[in-house]
Amino acid sequence: MIDEAQNLSILQLEQIRLLSNLETEKNKLLQIVLMGQPELDQKLRLYELRQLRQRIGVYFHIEPLQKIDINNYVYHRLANVCNDVFVLKNLLFTDEAIEALHRYTGGIPRIINILCDRALLAAFVKESHRIDHHMIEDCAREILCHEHSL
């Protein structure tokens, strides 16, 4: 599995294609999974990578989440990382916070994760189990300012 595959050079992707040729008489020896941002799809459309593109058996693109799905997504992720049932049951992202998450992230899971992580840290510092739209907005401003300063 290769994450952030959009950052690989054309030469590196060509080497991955060569690795995909390793096989016995009956089976392929490697199953390669490339994961990345939309730029990976753009890179794979390059003429120089046509042979690699032809070897892709399954292609999947995650669409941005709809506002209605963000709440379930956030609590699903929390349930997977939180061992404390009491904390999980008492942790609340308000409806307005979910709306703010959608507004600032466009439903992109990666940005939702970053913004929620920052909001959870802010709630911890404030010793609060409630995350409201003000926290999301403050965190979004911090993240957006940081990205523009890079």
C-alpha positions in Angstrom: 0.0 0.0 0.0 1.4 3.4 -1.0 -0.3 6.4 0.5 0.2 9.9 -0.9 1.0 8.3 -4.2 0.4 11.6 -6.0 3.8 12.7 -4.7 5.6 9.9 -6.5 7.6 10.9 -9.6 6.9 9.4 -13.0 10.1 7.3 -12.6 8.9 5.9 -9.3 5.5 5.1 -10.7 7.2 3.4 -13.6 9.2 1.3 -11.1 6.0 0.3 -9.4 4.6 -0.8 -12.8 7.7 -3.0 -13.2 7.1 -4.5 -9.8 3.6 -5.4 -10.9 5.1 -7.7 -13.5 6.5 -10.1 -10.8 4.5 -13.3 -11.0 4.6 -17.1 -11.0 2.9 -19.2 -13.7 -0.3 -19.0 -11.7 -0.3 -15.9 -9.6 0.8 -12.3 -9.3 3.4 -12.0 -6.5 2.4 -8.5 -5.5 -0.9 -6.6 -5.1 -0.2 -2.9 -5.2 -2.6 -0.3 -3.8 -2.0 3.3 -4.6 -3.9 5.9 -2.6 -3.7 9.6 -3.0 -5.3 12.9 -3.6 -7.1 13.8 -6.9 -3.7 14.8 -8.3 -2.9 11.1 -8.5 -5.7 10.6 -11.1 -4.3 13.5 -13.1 -0.8 12.0 -13.0 -2.0 8.6 -14.0 -3.6 10.1 -17.1 -0.1 11.2 -18.4 1.0 9.5 -21.6 4.2 8.3 -20.0 2.1 6.3 -17.4 -0.3 4.7 -19.8 1.1 1.2 -19.2 0.6 1.6 -15.4 -2.9 2.9 -15.9 -3.7 -0.1 -18.1 -2.8 -2.4 -15.2 -5.2 -0.8 -12.7 -7.7 -3.5 -11.8 -9.9 -1.4 -9.5 -10.3 2.3 -9.3 -12.3 4.0 -6.5 -12.8 7.7 -5.9 -14.2 9.0 -2.6 -16.7 11.8 -3.1 -17.1 14.6 -0.6 -19.5 13.7 2.1 -22.9 15.3 2.2 -23.8 17.3 5.3 -26.2 14.6 6.5 -23.3 12.0 6.4 -20.7 14.1 8.3 -22.3 13.5 11.7 -22.2 9.7 11.2 -18.7 9.9 9.9 -17.4 12.0 12.8 -19.0 9.7 15.4 -17.9 6.5 13.6 -14.3 7.8 13.7 -14.6 8.7 17.4 -16.0 5.2 18.2 -13.0 3.6 16.5 -10.5 5.5 18.6 -12.2 6.1 22.0 -12.1 3.4 24.5 -13.9 5.4 27.2 -17.7 4.8 26.7 -18.5 7.5 29.1 -16.5 10.1 27.2 -17.9 8.9 23.9 -21.6 9.1 25.1 -21.1 12.6 26.5 -19.1 14.0 23.7 -21.3 16.3 21.6 -20.8 17.9 18.2 -23.7 20.3 18.0 -25.8 20.4 14.8 -24.4 23.9 14.2 -20.9 22.4 14.5 -21.7 19.7 11.9 -23.0 22.5 9.6 -19.8 24.5 10.1 -17.7 21.3 9.4 -19.5 20.9 6.1 -19.2 24.6 5.2 -15.4 24.8 6.0 -14.4 21.3 4.6 -16.7 20.9 1.6 -17.3 17.4 2.9 -13.7 16.3 2.2 -12.9 13.6 4.8 -9.3 14.5 5.2 -10.1 18.1 6.0 -12.9 16.9 8.3 -10.4 14.8 10.2 -7.9 17.7 10.6 -10.6 20.1 11.7 -12.1 17.7 14.1 -8.7 16.9 15.6 -8.1 20.5 16.2 -11.6 21.0 17.7 -11.2 18.0 20.0 -7.9 19.5 21.2 -9.7 22.8 21.8 -12.5 21.1 23.8 -9.9 19.2 25.9 -8.1 22.5 26.7 -11.4 24.1 27.7 -12.4 20.9 29.6 -15.5 20.6 27.6 -17.4 17.7 26.1 -19.3 20.0 23.8 -18.0 21.1 20.4 -20.0 24.0 18.9 -19.8 26.0 15.7 -17.7 28.7 17.4 -14.9 26.1 18.1 -15.1 24.8 14.5 -15.0 28.3 13.2 -12.0 29.3 15.4 -10.1 26.1 14.4 -10.9 26.5 10.7 -9.5 30.1 10.9 -6.3 28.8 12.5 -5.9 26.1 9.9 -6.7 28.3 7.0 -4.3 31.0 8.2 -1.6 28.4 8.7 -2.0 27.0 5.2 -1.8 30.4 3.7 1.4 31.2 5.6 3.2 28.1 4.2 
